[in-house]
């Protein structure tokens, strides 16, 4: 009997242990994350052309979608870019008014219209994903207005967003007169000025504007949680395939916590999904505990004394499991406040920390931001895995520099921020220089030596701002000035803000100029030195500004490169020049060539060669009449990649020339390795050709070197007969400059050609 009882107790102990283990594993599954960027489709999709998704939203709808320094940001835009992997999909996004966006999605002119409120009426026009979250209508009034209800609205002046679902509620359900606003910021201003009494609108929208403008103590949420409304992605009815795909991706992001991270970044509170998952975890823990307790009680009713010690052991083990679960829970919550590559606090945590600092009286603090120059190029050239290694190495270096009273953040990609309260400014300067020195030390990854540069910007609190957004804006301005001016360290001052505004305005003007097709091409003839006949032309871009007239490229090219607008501008120049030379040769039955300058940014850009091939096919241009001019700076960042790109262009039948030859670095050392056809001697050498005998020898040597390498030579900036005669004496084949002709527009050029052939 005793032996049988011992056997029973042994079996019960084994079963109890397995039961605890089983439920512990079930609970751990709640915290297992999936990579939000993992592709769940067939792996062969990586080798297919990305599918184009036409994505349009209301660009003035914060925090869902809005403009930040000319770029589209917001919860909607951020989440959409995570849902659609870039190697599988190409998002072609644009903005318009809500009325136009909804008309286009209803007419199936676009594929995706972002996150909107779900209504039965809208279900007739579009498809919806599963619900992302619920939102509510609130009544916003002035802080001293007093308590109101919905029934009071009939006697009040009510403001609402034009075209939003809230307008439908007022008009169709409540039958209340109202004022509809195109911009909710205008509605808030009218409420401040007492022109209206209340705003009837989605609480997320208004709270976002109040937080950003620090108006939360002036305008209050008088009544909340009215008219709950589900929010989901609106999808064209001709794209039901997107519904299934997006639902699957959204579930993944909700499970692993990335949805929650994006949600809190814009709404500053937990999402519906968060609370649902929290309740599930509580119920699971409770249920598992109940089952374990019941099982234990059944046995303890008979053998409680004998199992007391073993029960204590099991309880201890259960506490360990619960402790591990709590740690996992904390880890998931930290995802919203940590950079997942470096493990450092992110921008959300920086915002929280600064808000806490603001509460301290007589606070003095310093913020330093260091940003790696063109960090995206490291990811493009070496891959994102190498880019992650670089970020981790930098984070370890910077950690050693942070003083005990300071803190380090990795706010975005290659941007790091230091927050501290230095006791003296000299110590602060030393720390700044240490950061720059740490950045400049090379990093070795897979036998690749990666050298980094960047700028460091500094702001002081409260001298340079008393609000988070103000401090961040001024910090970015100082950092960008440091990078652009090649100053290692820049402390913010108001004059920098003015320069930043001017640069920003220039970039906005450039975007509008591209949209309005304000750019034109002028063409400067290239002359054969022995025959004085026109061999071809160099295409030179001009900005035909609506008020300033013709603007030359030295005014706007730098801004275009900094904003990467040079990429669409260059593609337009290529297509325009290709069409011109094809048409001209066809009309005149001639064989003129066209030379086009290409930015060094294009040389390392993936897909550039593919774009050239597309333009050749589109225009029907013979590639043997095309010559692309590359400056020597294109080879400085990655010589091997530059050679690879130029070989690919050369294989298309296009000629390559080195522009401004002799003004770059180590010209002779790499000249023999490059797939080039033409050397273009810079104007600076030609200007002193008759004044400096040493310069004459140098020009003659360049020409002889080029000929020995089998290259053609073109001299730029020829302005006098004496310069022309010297170049002919040196056997320079081609020349261009004002001595022969200034750059001409199309009509002027055609008139010149007519005169020469008549």
C-alpha positions in Angstrom: 0.0 0.0 0.0 2.8 2.4 1.0 4.7 1.5 -2.1 1.7 2.2 -4.3 1.1 5.6 -2.6 4.7 6.6 -3.2 4.3 5.6 -6.8 1.2 7.8 -7.0 2.9 10.7 -5.4 5.8 10.4 -7.8 3.5 10.4 -10.8 1.6 13.4 -9.4 4.9 15.3 -9.0 5.9 14.6 -12.5 2.4 15.6 -13.8 2.5 18.8 -11.8 5.9 19.8 -13.1 4.8 19.1 -16.7 1.6 21.1 -16.1 3.6 24.1 -14.8 6.0 23.8 -17.7 3.2 23.6 -20.3 1.4 26.6 -19.1 4.6 28.6 -18.7 5.4 27.9 -22.3 1.9 29.0 -23.4 2.4 32.3 -21.5 5.8 32.8 -23.1 4.2 32.5 -26.6 2.4 35.7 -25.9 5.7 37.5 -25.9 7.4 36.0 -28.9 7.9 38.7 -31.6 8.1 38.4 -35.3 10.3 40.6 -37.5 7.9 43.3 -38.8 9.9 43.5 -41.9 10.0 39.8 -42.6 8.5 38.8 -46.0 6.0 36.0 -45.6 5.5 35.5 -49.3 7.5 33.2 -51.6 11.2 34.0 -51.5 11.3 34.4 -55.3 9.6 37.7 -54.9 12.9 39.2 -54.0 14.0 38.9 -57.5 10.9 40.3 -59.1 10.2 43.9 -60.1 8.6 45.7 -57.1 4.8 46.1 -57.4 3.7 49.7 -57.6 1.1 50.8 -55.0 -0.6 54.1 -55.7 -1.0 55.6 -52.2 -2.6 59.0 -51.6 -3.6 60.7 -48.3 -4.8 64.0 -47.0 -1.5 65.8 -46.4 -3.0 68.1 -43.7 -4.4 65.5 -41.3 -2.1 65.3 -38.2 -1.2 63.0 -36.6 -2.3 60.6 -39.4 -0.5 62.3 -42.3 1.1 65.7 -42.4 4.1 67.7 -43.8 7.3 68.1 -41.8 9.8 70.4 -43.5 8.4 69.4 -46.8 8.4 65.6 -46.1 5.3 63.5 -45.6 5.2 62.0 -42.0 2.6 60.7 -39.6 1.2 57.5 -38.2 -0.4 56.6 -41.5 2.7 57.2 -43.6 5.1 55.5 -41.2 2.9 52.3 -40.7 2.3 52.0 -44.4 6.0 52.0 -45.2 6.6 49.3 -42.7 3.7 47.2 -44.0 5.0 47.2 -47.6 8.6 45.9 -47.9 10.6 48.1 -50.4 12.0 45.1 -52.3 8.5 43.8 -52.9 6.5 47.0 -53.3 7.1 50.5 -54.6 4.9 53.1 -52.8 4.1 56.0 -55.1 2.6 58.4 -52.6 1.0 61.8 -53.0 -1.2 64.2 -51.1 -4.4 66.1 -51.9 -7.5 67.3 -50.1 -9.7 64.7 -48.4 -12.5 65.2 -50.9 -10.2 64.5 -53.8 -8.6 61.5 -52.1 -11.9 59.9 -51.3 -13.2 60.5 -54.9 -10.1 58.8 -56.4 -10.2 55.8 -54.1 -14.0 55.4 -54.8 -13.3 55.7 -58.6 -10.5 53.1 -58.3 -7.9 55.6 -59.5 -5.6 54.8 -56.6 -4.9 51.6 -54.7 -4.7 52.9 -51.1 -6.1 55.9 -49.2 -4.6 55.5 -45.8 -6.3 55.1 -42.4 -9.9 56.5 -42.3 -13.0 56.1 -40.2 -15.2 53.1 -41.2 -18.8 53.9 -42.0 -21.6 51.8 -43.6 -21.8 54.5 -46.4 -18.1 54.2 -47.1 -18.2 50.4 -47.3 -20.3 50.8 -50.4 -17.4 52.7 -52.1 -14.2 51.0 -50.8 -12.8 47.9 -49.1 -11.4 48.1 -45.5 -8.8 46.1 -43.7 -9.4 44.8 -40.2 -9.8 47.5 -37.6 -6.6 49.2 -36.4 -8.1 51.1 -33.4 -11.2 53.0 -32.3 -11.4 56.7 -32.1 -13.9 59.0 -30.4 -15.4 62.4 -30.9 -14.8 65.0 -28.2 -16.3 68.5 -27.5 -13.4 71.0 -27.2 -14.1 74.3 -25.5 -12.2 77.2 -23.9 -11.0 76.4 -20.4 -13.4 78.8 -18.8 -16.4 78.0 -20.9 -18.1 75.7 -18.5 -19.7 72.2 -18.8 -21.7 71.3 -21.9 -23.4 68.3 -23.5 -24.3 67.3 -27.1 -27.8 68.7 -26.5 -26.3 72.2 -25.9 -24.8 72.3 -29.4 -28.0 73.6 -31.0 -27.5 76.9 -29.2 -23.7 77.2 -29.8 -21.4 78.1 -32.7 -19.9 74.7 -33.6 -16.7 74.1 -35.7 -15.9 70.8 -37.5 -13.4 69.5 -40.1 -14.7 69.8 -43.7 -15.4 66.5 -45.3 -14.6 64.4 -42.2 -17.1 61.9 -40.7 -17.8 64.2 -37.9 -19.4 66.6 -40.3 -21.8 63.8 -41.4 -22.7 63.3 -37.7 -23.6 66.9 -37.2 -25.5 67.2 -40.5 -27.3 63.9 -40.7 -27.7 62.6 -37.2 -27.8 65.7 -34.9 -29.2 68.2 -37.5 -27.1 71.0 -36.1 -25.8 74.0 -37.9 -21.9 74.3 -38.0 -18.9 75.9 -39.6 -16.7 73.5 -41.7 -13.0 74.2 -41.7 -10.5 73.1 -44.3 -7.7 73.3 -41.7 -8.4 72.3 -38.1 -5.7 74.7 -36.9 -7.9 77.5 -38.1 -10.8 76.1 -36.1 -8.6 76.1 -32.9 -7.5 79.7 -33.6 -11.2 80.7 -33.9 -12.0 78.9 -30.7 -9.1 80.8 -28.9 -10.5 84.1 -30.4 -14.0 83.2 -29.2 -15.4 83.3 -32.8 -16.8 79.8 -32.2 -17.9 78.1 -28.9 -17.0 74.5 -29.4 -15.1 72.1 -31.8 -16.9 68.8 -32.5 -14.1 66.6 -33.8 -12.0 63.5 -33.5 -10.1 63.7 -30.2 -6.8 62.4 -31.8 -6.7 65.2 -34.4 -7.4 68.1 -31.9 -5.2 66.7 -29.1 -2.2 66.4 -31.5 -2.5 70.0 -32.6 -2.9 71.1 -28.9 0.2 69.2 -27.8 2.3 70.5 -30.7 1.3 74.1 -30.0 1.4 73.8 -26.2 -2.3 74.8 -25.9 -3.5 72.0 -23.7 -4.0 74.4 -20.8 -6.0 76.9 -22.9 -8.4 74.6 -24.7 -9.8 71.6 -22.9 -11.5 68.3 -23.8 -14.9 69.1 -22.2 -16.7 65.9 -23.2 -15.0 62.8 -24.4 -15.7 59.3 -25.9 -18.6 60.3 -28.1 -19.6 58.4 -31.2 -17.0 55.7 -31.3 -15.7 55.0 -34.7 -13.5 52.1 -36.1 -10.5 53.1 -38.1 -8.9 51.0 -40.9 -7.1 51.3 -44.2 -9.3 52.2 -47.2 -8.5 50.1 -50.3 -9.8 50.3 -53.8 -12.4 47.7 -54.7 -10.3 46.5 -57.6 -7.5 45.5 -55.2 -9.0 42.8 -52.9 -5.6 41.2 -52.9 -4.2 44.0 -50.8 -6.8 43.4 -48.0 -5.6 39.9 -47.2 -1.9 40.9 -47.5 -2.3 44.0 -45.3 -4.4 42.2 -42.6 -1.7 39.6 -42.3 1.1 42.2 -41.9 -1.0 44.3 -39.4 -1.5 41.2 -37.2 2.3 40.6 -37.3 3.0 44.2 -36.2 0.4 44.1 -33.5 1.8 40.8 -32.1 5.4 41.9 -31.9 4.8 45.4 -30.5 6.0 47.5 -33.5 2.4 48.7 -34.1 2.3 49.8 -30.5 5.6 51.7 -30.9 4.4 53.6 -34.0 1.0 54.3 -32.4 2.5 55.8 -29.2 5.0 57.8 -31.3 2.0 59.8 -32.7 -0.9 59.4 -30.3 1.0 59.4 -26.9 -1.2 56.6 -25.5 -1.8 52.9 -25.7 -3.8 51.4 -28.7 -6.8 49.1 -28.5 -4.6 46.2 -29.5 -2.4 46.8 -26.6 -5.2 46.6 -24.1 -6.6 43.5 -25.8 -3.3 41.8 -25.5 -2.9 43.0 -21.9 -6.3 41.5 -21.0 -5.4 38.2 -22.8 -2.2 37.9 -20.9 -4.0 38.7 -17.6 -6.6 36.1 -18.4 -4.0 33.5 -19.4 -2.0 34.0 -16.3 -5.2 33.9 -14.2 -6.5 30.8 -16.0 -3.2 28.9 -15.7 -3.0 29.8 -12.0 -6.6 28.6 -11.4 -5.9 25.3 -13.2 -2.7 24.8 -11.2 -4.4 25.7 -7.9 -7.3 23.3 -8.6 -5.0 20.5 -9.4 -2.9 21.1 -6.4 -6.0 21.4 -4.1 -7.4 18.0 -5.3 -4.2 16.3 -4.3 -3.6 18.4 -1.2 -6.9 17.3 0.2 -5.4 13.9 0.7 -1.7 14.3 1.1 -1.1 18.0 2.0 1.4 17.2 4.8 3.6 14.9 2.6 3.6 17.4 -0.3 4.1 20.6 1.6 7.9 20.8 1.0 7.5 19.8 -2.7 4.7 22.3 -3.1 6.9 25.1 -1.8 9.5 24.1 -4.4 7.0 24.2 -7.2 5.7 27.6 -6.0 9.2 28.9 -6.1 9.6 27.6 -9.7 6.4 29.3 -10.6 7.6 32.6 -9.2 10.7 32.3 -11.4 8.5 31.8 -14.5 6.4 34.7 -13.5 9.5 36.9 -13.0 10.7 35.9 -16.4 7.4 36.8 -17.9 7.4 40.2 -16.2 10.9 40.9 -17.6 9.7 39.9 -21.1 6.7 42.2 -20.7 9.0 45.1 -19.7 11.3 44.3 -22.7 8.3 44.5 -25.1 7.3 47.9 -23.6 10.8 49.2 -24.0 10.6 48.6 -27.7 8.7 51.8 -28.0 11.5 53.7 -26.3 14.7 51.9 -27.5 16.5 51.8 -30.9 16.2 48.1 -31.9 19.7 48.2 -33.5 21.9 49.8 -30.9 19.7 49.3 -27.8 20.0 53.0 -26.9 17.1 55.2 -26.0 15.2 56.6 -29.0 13.5 59.9 -29.8 10.4 59.0 -27.7 12.5 58.4 -24.6 14.5 61.7 -25.3 11.2 63.5 -25.4 10.1 62.1 -22.1 13.4 62.8 -20.4 13.4 66.4 -21.6 9.9 66.9 -20.3 11.0 65.7 -16.9 14.0 68.0 -17.0 11.7 70.9 -17.8 10.0 70.4 -14.4 13.3 71.3 -12.6 13.7 74.9 -11.5 16.7 77.0 -12.9 17.6 74.1 -15.2 20.6 74.5 -17.5 21.2 71.7 -20.0 23.1 71.0 -23.3 22.0 68.9 -26.3 24.7 67.7 -28.8 23.7 65.9 -32.0 26.1 64.1 -34.3 25.0 62.8 -37.7 26.9 60.6 -40.1 27.3 62.1 -43.6 25.2 60.2 -46.1 24.7 57.1 -43.9 22.3 55.8 -46.4 25.2 55.2 -48.8 26.7 52.7 -46.4 23.5 50.7 -46.4 23.3 51.0 -50.2 26.9 50.0 -50.9 27.7 47.5 -48.2 24.2 46.4 -47.1 22.0 47.0 -44.0 23.8 44.4 -41.9 27.1 46.3 -42.3 25.3 49.5 -41.5 24.0 48.0 -38.3 27.5 46.9 -37.3 28.7 50.5 -37.9 25.9 51.9 -35.7 26.7 49.4 -32.9 30.4 50.2 -33.0 29.7 54.0 -32.8 27.3 53.5 -29.9 30.0 51.7 -27.9 32.5 54.5 -28.6 30.1 57.3 -27.7 29.0 55.5 -24.5 32.6 55.9 -23.2 32.5 59.6 -23.8 29.1 60.4 -22.1 29.8 62.0 -18.6 28.2 60.5 -15.5 25.4 63.2 -15.5 24.7 62.7 -19.2 22.7 60.3 -21.4 23.2 59.0 -25.0 20.3 58.5 -27.5 20.2 57.0 -31.0 17.2 58.9 -32.4 17.4 57.9 -36.0 19.7 55.9 -38.3 23.2 57.5 -38.1 22.0 60.3 -35.7 23.1 60.3 -32.0 22.1 62.9 -29.4 23.9 63.6 -26.0 21.9 65.2 -23.2 23.7 66.5 -20.2 24.3 69.3 -17.7 28.0 70.2 -17.9 29.4 72.1 -14.9 31.6 74.2 -17.2 31.8 75.0 -20.9 35.4 74.0 -21.3 34.6 70.4 -20.3 31.7 70.5 -22.7 34.1 71.6 -25.6 36.5 68.7 -24.7 33.6 66.2 -24.8 32.4 67.6 -28.2 35.9 67.1 -29.7 36.1 63.6 -28.3 32.8 62.8 -30.1 34.2 64.0 -33.4 37.5 62.1 -32.9 35.5 58.9 -32.2 33.5 59.4 -35.3 36.6 59.8 -37.5 38.3 56.6 -36.4 37.9 54.0 -39.2 35.6 51.0 -38.7 36.7 47.6 -40.1 33.9 45.3 -41.2 34.5 42.1 -43.3 37.9 43.5 -44.5 36.3 46.8 -45.5 37.7 50.0 -44.0 34.8 52.4 -43.5 35.7 56.0 -42.8 33.0 58.3 -41.5 32.5 62.0 -41.4 29.7 64.1 -39.9 28.8 67.3 -38.2 28.0 68.0 -34.6 25.4 70.6 -33.6 24.8 72.0 -30.1 21.9 73.8 -28.4 21.8 75.1 -24.9 18.7 75.1 -22.6 17.1 77.6 -22.1 19.1 80.0 -24.3 18.2 78.2 -27.5 14.6 77.1 -26.8 12.2 76.2 -24.0 10.1 73.6 -25.8 11.0 70.2 -27.1 10.2 70.8 -30.8 12.0 74.2 -30.7 15.1 72.6 -29.2 15.0 69.8 -31.8 14.6 72.2 -34.7 17.5 74.4 -33.6 19.6 71.3 -32.9 19.0 70.0 -36.5 19.8 73.4 -37.9 23.1 73.6 -36.1 24.0 70.0 -37.1 23.2 70.5 -40.7 25.2 73.8 -40.8 28.1 71.9 -39.3 27.9 69.3 -42.1 27.4 71.7 -44.9 30.1 74.2 -43.8 32.6 71.4 -42.9 32.8 72.8 -39.4 33.3 70.0 -37.0 31.3 71.7 -34.2 28.5 74.3 -34.5 26.7 76.0 -31.7 23.3 77.2 -32.7 22.7 80.9 -33.3 19.7 82.8 -34.8 21.5 83.6 -38.0 21.8 79.8 -38.7 18.0 79.6 -38.5 17.6 82.3 -41.1 20.0 80.4 -43.5 18.1 77.2 -42.8 14.9 78.9 -43.7 16.4 80.2 -46.9 17.7 76.7 -47.8 14.4 75.2 -47.0 12.6 77.7 -49.1 15.0 77.0 -52.0 14.3 73.3 -51.8 10.5 73.9 -51.7 10.9 76.2 -54.7 12.9 73.5 -56.5 10.2 70.9 -55.9 7.6 73.3 -57.3 9.8 74.1 -60.2 10.1 70.4 -61.1 6.3 70.0 -60.8 5.7 73.1 -62.9 8.4 72.2 -65.5 10.2 75.5 -65.1 13.6 74.1 -66.0 15.0 74.5 -69.6 18.1 73.4 -71.4 20.7 75.5 -73.2 23.2 74.0 -75.5 26.8 75.2 -76.0 28.5 74.0 -79.3 31.6 71.9 -79.1 34.0 72.7 -82.0 36.5 70.6 -83.9 39.7 72.6 -83.7 41.0 71.7 -87.1 37.8 72.1 -89.2 36.0 74.7 -87.0 32.9 72.6 -87.5 30.4 71.8 -84.8 30.9 68.3 -83.4 28.2 68.4 -80.8 26.8 70.3 -77.8 26.9 70.3 -74.1 23.5 70.5 -72.4 23.4 73.0 -69.6 20.3 73.3 -67.3 18.7 76.7 -66.5 15.9 77.6 -64.2 13.3 79.8 -65.9 12.0 81.3 -62.7 8.5 82.9 -63.0 9.7 86.2 -61.3 13.5 86.1 -61.4 13.9 85.1 -65.0 16.8 82.8 -66.0 18.6 81.4 -62.9 22.0 79.7 -63.4 22.9 76.3 -61.9 25.5 77.6 -59.5 22.6 79.1 -57.5 20.5 75.9 -57.1 22.6 72.8 -57.9 24.0 72.5 -54.3 20.5 72.6 -52.8 19.3 70.1 -55.3 22.1 67.7 -54.3 21.6 68.2 -50.6 17.8 67.5 -50.9 18.4 64.7 -53.5 16.2 66.5 -55.9 19.1 66.3 -58.2 18.0 62.7 -59.0 14.6 63.6 -60.6 16.1 66.7 -62.1 18.9 64.8 -63.8 16.5 62.2 -65.1 14.5 65.0 -66.7 17.7 66.6 -68.2 18.6 63.2 -69.7 15.3 62.6 -71.3 15.1 66.2 -72.6 18.6 66.1 -74.0 18.1 62.7 -75.6 14.9 63.8 -77.3 16.6 67.0 -78.5 19.6 65.3 -80.1 17.5 62.6 -81.7 15.1 65.1 -83.2 17.9 67.5 -84.3 19.9 64.7 -86.1 16.7 63.4 -87.7 15.7 66.9 -89.0 19.2 67.8 -90.3 20.3 64.3 -91.3 23.3 64.9 -89.0 25.5 63.1 -86.5 25.8 65.6 -83.7 26.6 64.4 -80.2 25.2 65.6 -76.9 27.2 65.9 -73.6 25.3 65.9 -70.2 26.7 66.5 -66.7 25.9 63.8 -64.1 26.0 64.3 -60.4 28.3 62.0 -58.3 25.2 61.0 -56.4 23.9 59.2 -59.5 27.1 57.2 -60.0 26.5 55.1 -56.8 22.7 55.1 -57.0 21.2 51.7 -57.5 19.0 51.6 -60.6 20.7 54.5 -62.4 21.9 52.4 -65.3 18.5 50.9 -65.6 17.0 54.4 -65.7 19.3 55.4 -68.6 18.3 52.3 -70.5 14.7 53.1 -70.0 15.2 56.7 -71.3 17.1 55.4 -74.3 14.2 53.0 -75.1 11.6 55.6 -74.5 13.1 58.3 -76.7 14.6 56.0 -79.4 17.9 57.8 -79.1 21.1 56.2 -80.6 23.5 55.8 -77.6 26.6 56.5 -79.8 25.5 60.2 -79.8 25.4 60.4 -76.0 28.3 61.5 -73.8 28.0 61.6 -70.0 30.3 63.9 -68.0 31.5 62.8 -64.6 33.6 64.9 -62.2 36.5 63.3 -60.4 34.6 63.6 -57.0 32.4 60.7 -58.1 35.3 58.3 -57.4 36.2 59.4 -53.9 33.6 57.5 -51.8 33.9 54.1 -53.5 36.3 53.8 -56.4 35.4 50.1 -57.1 31.6 50.8 -57.3 32.2 53.9 -59.5 34.2 51.8 -62.1 31.4 49.1 -62.0 28.7 51.7 -62.7 30.7 53.4 -65.5 31.4 50.0 -67.2 27.7 49.3 -67.2 27.0 52.7 -68.8 29.8 52.1 -71.3 28.3 48.8 -72.3 25.1 50.6 -73.3 27.1 52.3 -76.1 27.4 55.6 -74.3 30.7 57.6 -74.1 32.1 58.7 -70.7 34.1 61.9 -70.2 35.9 63.2 -67.1 34.8 66.8 -66.6 37.0 69.5 -65.0 40.0 67.2 -65.3 43.0 68.1 -63.1 41.0 69.8 -60.3 40.3 66.6 -58.4 42.5 64.1 -56.5 45.0 61.6 -57.7 43.9 62.0 -61.3 46.8 60.1 -62.9 46.7 57.2 -60.5 43.2 56.0 -61.5 43.0 57.4 -65.0 44.2 54.2 -66.6 41.6 52.1 -64.8 38.6 54.0 -65.9 36.3 53.2 -68.9 36.5 56.7 -70.3 36.6 58.2 -73.8 37.2 61.9 -73.3 39.1 64.3 -71.0 37.7 67.8 -70.5 40.3 70.2 -69.4 39.0 72.6 -66.8 38.5 76.3 -67.6 40.9 77.3 -64.8 43.8 76.0 -66.8 42.7 77.7 -70.0 42.3 81.1 -68.4 46.1 81.6 -67.9 47.2 79.7 -70.9 49.0 82.7 -72.5 50.1 84.2 -69.2 51.8 81.3 -67.4 54.4 79.2 -69.2 54.2 76.5 -66.5 50.5 76.2 -67.1 51.1 75.8 -70.8 53.4 72.9 -70.1 50.8 71.4 -67.8 48.0 71.6 -70.4 50.3 70.2 -73.1 51.2 67.3 -70.8 47.5 66.5 -70.1 46.8 66.5 -73.8 49.7 64.2 -74.6 48.8 61.9 -71.7 45.3 61.7 -73.0 46.4 60.9 -76.5 48.7 58.2 -75.3 45.8 56.6 -73.4 43.6 56.7 -76.6 41.4 59.5 -75.3 39.9 62.5 -77.0 40.6 65.9 -75.5 38.1 68.8 -75.1 39.2 72.2 -73.7 36.5 74.2 -71.8 36.2 77.9 -71.4 38.1 79.1 -74.5 37.5 82.8 -74.8 40.2 84.3 -77.0 41.8 83.6 -80.3 45.2 83.3 -78.6 44.0 80.5 -76.3 42.5 78.7 -79.4 45.7 78.9 -81.3 47.7 77.5 -78.4 45.3 74.6 -78.0 45.5 73.8 -81.8 49.3 73.9 -81.4 49.1 71.3 -78.6 46.8 69.2 -80.9 43.7 69.5 -78.7 40.9 68.0 -80.9 37.8 69.8 -79.5 37.1 73.2 -77.8 34.2 75.1 -76.4 33.7 78.5 -74.9 32.4 82.0 -75.5 35.0 82.6 -78.2 32.8 80.4 -80.4 29.4 80.6 -78.8 27.6 81.1 -75.5 25.1 78.5 -74.4 22.0 78.9 -76.6 18.3 78.0 -76.2 16.8 75.7 -78.8 15.6 78.5 -81.1 18.9 80.3 -81.0 20.8 77.1 -81.7 18.7 76.2 -84.7 19.2 79.7 -86.1 23.0 79.3 -85.7 23.0 75.9 -87.5 20.9 77.4 -90.3 23.5 80.2 -90.7 26.3 77.8 -90.9 24.7 75.6 -93.5 23.4 78.4 -95.6 
